C-alpha cells in the first residue's frame, strides 16, 4: 500500500522526535506535505515539494543525535572510558 507524502513526513517527524521542540516547523512540514499530495496545480506541488525538502533538511539538523551506537562508537566510548580511568589512577 502506498502512503501519502503527509503520512511519510509525519512518520519521519515522529521518528526524529522533534515535534515537541519545534512544533511550528514540524507542522509546516506536514502542511507542505499535504500540499504535495494535492493533485491540483502542478506548479504549486513543485513549489511545496521544494520547500518541504528544505524544511525537512532543517528539521533533520535540529534532531538530537541517534542513540544507537555503531561498532566504531562503542570502541570510541570504551577507549574514552579507559582514558578517564587511567587519568584517575
Backbone as a chain_set.jsonl record, in Angstrom:
{"seq": "XXXXXXXXXXXXXXXXXXXXXXXXXXXXXXXXXXXXXXXXXXXXXXXXXXXXXXXXXXXXXXXXXXXXXXXXXXXXXXXXXXXXXXXXX", "coords": {"N": [[0.842, -1.185, 0.0], [0.577, 2.173, -0.838], [1.747, 5.002, 0.796], [0.785, 8.351, 1.699], [2.507, 11.449, 1.049], [2.271, 13.156, 3.202], [1.732, 11.347, 5.294], [4.142, 9.938, 5.348], [5.949, 11.974, 5.99], [4.972, 12.754, 8.5], [5.49, 10.394, 9.92], [8.301, 10.363, 9.776], [8.93, 12.703, 11.189], [7.972, 11.967, 13.704], [9.732, 9.854, 14.214], [12.156, 11.229, 14.325], [11.743, 12.663, 16.627], [11.14, 15.408, 17.161], [8.951, 17.037, 17.159], [7.868, 18.143, 19.511], [9.787, 19.985, 20.364], [10.114, 21.682, 18.221], [7.524, 22.663, 17.175], [6.203, 24.382, 15.336], [7.735, 24.344, 12.963], [7.608, 21.627, 12.435], [4.85, 21.304, 12.001], [4.577, 22.931, 9.769], [5.989, 21.411, 7.914], [4.289, 19.169, 7.671], [1.997, 20.417, 6.66], [2.98, 21.394, 4.201], [3.568, 18.928, 3.041], [1.005, 17.891, 2.756], [0.085, 19.63, 0.815], [1.702, 18.813, -1.289], [0.618, 16.328, -1.734], [-1.828, 16.994, -2.825], [-3.584, 16.765, -5.803], [-3.892, 18.964, -7.459], [-2.788, 21.926, -8.753], [0.115, 21.683, -10.596], [2.39, 23.283, -10.549], [2.206, 24.513, -8.048], [2.446, 22.228, -6.493], [5.095, 21.479, -7.076], [6.495, 23.683, -6.042], [5.769, 23.455, -3.331], [6.922, 20.98, -2.769], [9.65, 21.554, -3.059], [10.011, 23.434, -0.992], [9.271, 21.814, 1.143], [11.321, 19.931, 1.147], [13.459, 21.573, 1.956], [12.579, 22.388, 4.522], [12.451, 19.915, 5.831], [15.13, 19.233, 5.784], [16.153, 21.151, 7.535], [14.792, 20.355, 9.879], [15.891, 17.803, 10.278], [18.507, 18.502, 10.887], [18.09, 19.733, 13.316], [17.323, 17.681, 14.924], [17.913, 15.494, 17.709], [20.994, 13.676, 18.225], [21.24, 10.305, 17.026], [20.514, 7.588, 19.191], [21.45, 5.064, 18.936], [24.349, 3.188, 18.982], [27.03, 2.556, 16.838], [29.521, 0.095, 15.921], [32.003, 1.423, 15.815], [31.458, 3.695, 17.381], [31.033, 2.426, 19.832], [33.599, 1.367, 20.354], [35.065, 3.757, 20.535], [33.875, 4.87, 22.79], [34.586, 2.972, 24.75], [37.353, 3.325, 24.678], [37.567, 6.002, 25.518], [36.471, 5.738, 28.095], [38.444, 4.138, 29.232], [40.636, 5.898, 29.133], [39.763, 7.872, 30.882], [39.642, 6.442, 33.276], [42.369, 5.848, 33.51], [43.446, 8.381, 33.908], [42.473, 8.967, 36.395], [43.774, 7.219, 38.036]], "CA": [[0.0, 0.0, 0.0], [1.365, 3.387, -0.956], [1.316, 6.028, 1.741], [0.858, 9.712, 1.188], [3.688, 12.191, 1.481], [1.975, 13.657, 4.551], [1.915, 10.237, 6.238], [5.574, 9.649, 5.435], [6.584, 13.085, 6.706], [4.555, 12.633, 9.897], [6.242, 9.275, 10.491], [9.703, 10.765, 9.945], [8.98, 13.673, 12.287], [7.836, 11.176, 14.932], [10.978, 9.103, 14.394], [13.193, 12.183, 14.715], [11.434, 13.131, 17.976], [11.363, 16.85, 17.182], [7.684, 17.779, 17.097], [7.655, 18.897, 20.751], [10.746, 21.086, 20.479], [9.972, 22.572, 17.063], [6.18, 22.353, 16.669], [5.836, 25.188, 14.171], [8.437, 23.82, 11.795], [7.058, 20.294, 12.173], [3.521, 21.484, 11.403], [4.799, 23.463, 8.423], [6.363, 20.277, 7.065], [3.086, 18.37, 7.407], [1.139, 21.214, 5.777], [3.585, 21.352, 2.863], [3.395, 17.565, 2.522], [-0.392, 17.796, 2.333], [0.021, 20.348, -0.466], [2.333, 17.953, -2.299], [-0.334, 15.242, -2.01], [-2.982, 17.526, -3.553], [-3.346, 16.605, -7.24], [-4.308, 20.177, -8.174], [-1.834, 22.694, -9.549], [1.442, 21.056, -10.634], [3.387, 24.279, -10.151], [2.104, 24.634, -6.593], [3.016, 20.993, -5.947], [6.553, 21.555, -7.204], [6.959, 24.672, -5.063], [5.599, 22.869, -2.0], [7.919, 19.911, -2.63], [10.953, 22.196, -2.858], [10.014, 23.989, 0.363], [9.227, 20.683, 2.071], [12.672, 19.378, 1.208], [14.261, 22.495, 2.762], [12.112, 22.323, 5.91], [12.867, 18.628, 6.396], [16.581, 19.313, 5.995], [16.314, 21.901, 8.779], [14.334, 19.523, 10.996], [16.883, 16.742, 10.498], [19.657, 19.119, 11.56], [17.684, 20.066, 14.679], [17.025, 16.447, 15.655], [19.003, 15.026, 18.563], [21.731, 12.574, 17.602], [20.672, 8.969, 17.228], [21.01, 6.941, 20.4], [22.057, 3.791, 18.582], [25.783, 3.253, 18.775], [27.573, 1.533, 15.955], [30.724, -0.541, 16.474], [33.036, 2.449, 15.984], [31.075, 4.489, 18.549], [31.267, 1.605, 21.019], [35.042, 1.324, 20.591], [35.48, 5.087, 20.979], [33.406, 5.027, 24.169], [35.447, 2.138, 25.596], [38.659, 3.977, 24.735], [37.417, 7.18, 26.372], [36.302, 5.253, 29.469], [39.767, 3.694, 29.68], [41.468, 7.081, 29.355], [39.272, 8.53, 32.094], [40.105, 5.631, 34.413], [43.82, 5.991, 33.604], [43.725, 9.704, 34.478], [42.1, 8.949, 37.816], [44.691, 6.332, 38.775]], "C": [[0.887, 1.248, 0.0], [0.837, 4.435, 0.018], [1.432, 7.402, 1.09], [2.152, 10.36, 1.676], [3.473, 12.697, 2.909], [2.158, 12.565, 5.599], [3.394, 9.93, 6.432], [6.311, 10.733, 6.221], [6.231, 13.038, 8.189], [5.327, 11.52, 10.591], [7.703, 9.66, 10.722], [9.858, 11.761, 11.085], [8.863, 12.951, 13.627], [9.131, 10.429, 15.241], [12.108, 10.027, 14.858], [12.978, 12.726, 16.126], [11.6, 14.64, 18.14], [10.088, 17.676, 17.228], [7.456, 18.626, 18.346], [8.568, 20.111, 20.854], [10.611, 22.11, 19.36], [8.602, 22.37, 16.42], [5.784, 23.141, 15.421], [6.46, 24.664, 12.891], [7.909, 22.439, 11.421], [5.686, 20.406, 11.509], [3.627, 22.041, 9.994], [5.159, 22.334, 7.459], [5.147, 19.436, 6.705], [2.145, 19.117, 6.459], [1.676, 21.221, 4.347], [3.417, 19.975, 2.233], [1.97, 17.345, 2.042], [-0.587, 18.505, 0.997], [0.635, 19.528, -1.594], [1.386, 16.827, -2.692], [-1.53, 15.7, -2.841], [-2.728, 17.466, -5.06], [-3.713, 17.832, -8.072], [-3.226, 20.752, -9.063], [-0.43, 22.093, -9.463], [2.536, 22.023, -10.205], [3.391, 24.458, -8.641], [2.688, 23.4, -5.913], [4.536, 21.047, -5.97], [7.141, 22.542, -6.204], [6.874, 24.122, -3.646], [6.641, 21.785, -1.756], [9.301, 20.495, -2.359], [11.059, 22.758, -1.437], [10.011, 22.884, 1.414], [10.617, 20.081, 2.242], [13.562, 20.262, 2.093], [13.874, 22.433, 4.243], [12.563, 21.016, 6.56], [14.377, 18.594, 6.637], [16.871, 20.051, 7.301], [15.911, 21.058, 9.986], [15.33, 18.41, 11.298], [18.115, 17.285, 11.216], [19.344, 19.425, 13.021], [17.435, 18.835, 15.545], [18.207, 16.064, 16.539], [19.735, 13.871, 17.879], [21.089, 11.231, 17.931], [21.307, 8.326, 18.454], [21.681, 5.603, 20.112], [23.542, 3.986, 18.323], [26.192, 2.181, 17.779], [28.873, 1.017, 16.572], [31.833, 0.492, 16.718], [32.724, 3.321, 17.2], [31.333, 3.724, 19.842], [32.751, 1.552, 21.365], [35.558, 2.672, 21.097], [35.067, 5.319, 22.426], [34.267, 4.209, 25.126], [36.819, 2.783, 25.757], [38.596, 5.183, 25.663], [37.256, 6.775, 27.836], [37.638, 4.812, 30.043], [40.684, 4.869, 29.967], [41.049, 7.819, 30.616], [39.747, 7.766, 33.322], [41.608, 5.79, 34.609], [44.191, 7.344, 34.219], [43.444, 9.74, 35.978], [43.104, 8.159, 38.644], [45.965, 7.028, 39.174]], "O": [[1.841, 1.338, 0.772], [-0.36, 4.717, 0.061], [2.094, 7.574, 0.066], [2.799, 9.869, 2.601], [4.393, 12.666, 3.727], [2.686, 12.829, 6.68], [3.843, 9.691, 7.554], [7.195, 10.433, 7.023], [7.093, 13.256, 9.041], [5.771, 11.687, 11.727], [8.278, 9.316, 11.756], [10.81, 11.676, 11.86], [9.571, 13.283, 14.577], [9.57, 10.381, 16.39], [12.924, 9.639, 15.695], [13.924, 13.199, 16.756], [12.141, 15.099, 19.146], [10.151, 18.902, 17.326], [6.904, 19.722, 18.249], [8.164, 21.152, 21.374], [10.959, 23.277, 19.539], [8.513, 21.958, 15.263], [5.1, 22.612, 14.546], [5.794, 24.553, 11.862], [7.778, 22.115, 10.241], [5.396, 19.679, 10.558], [2.85, 21.664, 9.117], [4.686, 22.307, 6.322], [4.992, 19.033, 5.552], [1.564, 18.513, 5.558], [0.912, 21.07, 3.394], [3.156, 19.862, 1.035], [1.751, 16.683, 1.028], [-1.341, 18.033, 0.145], [0.144, 19.549, -2.723], [1.353, 16.418, -3.853], [-2.178, 14.881, -3.493], [-1.76, 18.053, -5.545], [-3.83, 17.725, -9.292], [-2.803, 20.114, -10.027], [0.145, 22.006, -8.378], [3.506, 21.619, -9.564], [4.453, 24.545, -8.024], [3.347, 23.51, -4.879], [5.188, 20.698, -4.986], [8.171, 22.267, -5.589], [7.796, 24.3, -2.85], [7.184, 21.682, -0.656], [10.039, 19.982, -1.519], [12.074, 22.578, -0.765], [10.667, 23.001, 2.449], [11.031, 19.761, 3.356], [14.337, 19.744, 2.897], [14.744, 22.425, 5.114], [13.006, 21.013, 7.708], [14.837, 17.984, 7.602], [17.726, 19.632, 8.081], [16.61, 21.049, 11.0], [15.582, 18.109, 12.464], [18.698, 16.601, 12.058], [20.235, 19.382, 13.869], [17.348, 18.944, 16.768], [19.361, 16.278, 16.171], [19.156, 13.172, 17.048], [20.478, 11.057, 18.985], [22.496, 8.504, 18.715], [22.402, 5.072, 20.958], [23.938, 4.847, 17.538], [25.751, 1.035, 17.869], [29.27, 1.472, 17.645], [32.524, 0.425, 17.734], [33.627, 3.651, 17.969], [31.793, 4.298, 20.83], [33.124, 1.677, 22.532], [36.401, 2.714, 21.993], [35.825, 5.899, 23.203], [34.639, 4.695, 26.194], [37.383, 2.786, 26.852], [39.476, 5.367, 26.503], [37.841, 7.401, 28.72], [37.936, 5.08, 31.208], [41.434, 4.843, 30.943], [41.897, 8.338, 31.342], [40.2, 8.367, 34.295], [42.078, 5.859, 35.744], [45.158, 7.431, 34.977], [44.104, 10.459, 36.728], [43.259, 8.417, 39.838], [46.832, 6.417, 39.798]]}, "num_chains": 1, "name": "protein.A"}
